[in-house]
Amino acid sequence: EGGQGADYDTFVDWGYAQVRTLKELERQYGLQMTLLADLVGQGLSGAIFTQLSDVESESNGILTYDRKVAKLGASSVRSLHEKLFAAGRAPKEGLHREGAPPRKARCDWEQK
């Protein structure tokens, strides 16, 4: 299912990653949500999506510059986000060192 922008084709060759089609954008977004869900399982407690819409020279938002066209379908995004939220609700086990008192327990990634 594509977004309202099924014919949107003004992607440019600039930014952190380039995609040529909306299907590829949706696939990349899905991969990012899957990676985030895996990190949540390892103790990640927050993430920030920094570019909701396209800006001047970057066309890698999920909305167009004028915010009139959604490039991704709402049900696809909802499904991906539900999986991410489910990962956040799942019990986190094995994140802290065994035997450490609860107040002094640290996750492996907190060690310096």
Secondary structure in CASP SS format (residue, H / E / C, confidence):
PFRMAT SS
TARGET T0000
AUTHOR 0000-0000-0000
METHOD secondary structure of the structure
MODEL  1
E C 1.00
G E 1.00
G C 1.00
Q C 1.00
G C 1.00
A C 1.00
D C 1.00
Y C 1.00
D C 1.00
T C 1.00
F C 1.00
V C 1.00
D C 1.00
W C 1.00
G C 1.00
Y C 1.00
A C 1.00
Q C 1.00
V C 1.00
R C 1.00
T C 1.00
L H 1.00
K H 1.00
E H 1.00
L H 1.00
E H 1.00
R H 1.00
Q H 1.00
Y H 1.00
G H 1.00
L H 1.00
Q H 1.00
M H 1.00
T H 1.00
L H 1.00
L H 1.00
A H 1.00
D H 1.00
L H 1.00
V H 1.00
G H 1.00
Q C 1.00
G C 1.00
L C 1.00
S C 1.00
G C 1.00
A C 1.00
I C 1.00
F C 1.00
T C 1.00
Q C 1.00
L C 1.00
S E 1.00
D C 1.00
V E 1.00
E C 1.00
S C 1.00
E E 1.00
S C 1.00
N C 1.00
G C 1.00
I C 1.00
L E 1.00
T C 1.00
Y C 1.00
D C 1.00
R C 1.00
K C 1.00
V C 1.00
A E 1.00
K C 1.00
L E 1.00
G C 1.00
A H 1.00
S H 1.00
S H 1.00
V H 1.00
R H 1.00
S H 1.00
L H 1.00
H H 1.00
E H 1.00
K H 1.00
L H 1.00
F H 1.00
A H 1.00
A H 1.00
G H 1.00
R H 1.00
A C 1.00
P C 1.00
K C 1.00
E C 1.00
G C 1.00
L C 1.00
H E 1.00
R C 1.00
E C 1.00
G C 1.00
A C 1.00
P C 1.00
P H 1.00
R H 1.00
K H 1.00
A C 1.00
R C 1.00
C E 1.00
D H 1.00
W H 1.00
E H 1.00
Q C 1.00
K C 1.00
END
